[in-house]
Amino acid sequence: MNQDFNQTKVISQAMELFWNKGYEATTIEDILKVTELNMNKFNEAFGSKEQLYLVCFNYYSF
């Protein structure tokens, strides 16, 4: 995966959204706005909101 963005920053921004709004209330549009990723880059990097959440969970769990 070609990463021309700071994945740690994106994880931190997404986790803050999940924390503040909750998983269900956080939309992909919210994530794209906060992280400044476009949909193609989001899909390439994470694939889905659920996958991003799991990446965040794993990042902060270990």
N, C-alpha and C positions, 0 to 999 in steps of 0.2 A: 504494500500500500504506500503510495507516494503521499507523504504528509508535508504540505506546505502551510501548516498551521500548527499552533502550539497545543498539542493534545492535552497536556496537563491543565492549561488554562481553560480549554473547552470543558473538561471534566469538572473543574472547580465551578465554572459558571453554571453548568447543567445541574450539578449537585445543589447549588444554592437555590435554583428554581424548584427542584424537587422538594427541598427542605421547606421553602416558603409557601409554595402553592399545593404541594402534594403531588404524587405521581399522576393520579387520575386527572387532576385539573391542569397539569402542565401539558401544553400542546406542542407539537412539532414546530408550529409557527413561533411559539414563545422561545423555543430552543434556538431556532434559526436567527431570530432577532437578537437575542442576547449574545450568541456566539459569533454572529456575523458569518456563519457558514451558509453556503447556498445548498439547495436540496440535493444536488448531485454529489457535492463533497460530503454532506451528512450521510447520504446513503452509502457512499464508497467507504467512509470511515467507520460507520456504526451500523448501518442497515435498518435500524428501527429504534423507536423510543425505548422499547424494552431492552434491546441490546445495549444502548447507551446507559440505561439505568444499571444494568448488570456490570458494565465497565466501571461506573461510578462506585457501585457497591463494593466491587473487588478492590478498587483503588483505595478506598477509605477503610476497608476491613483488614487489610494486611500491611 
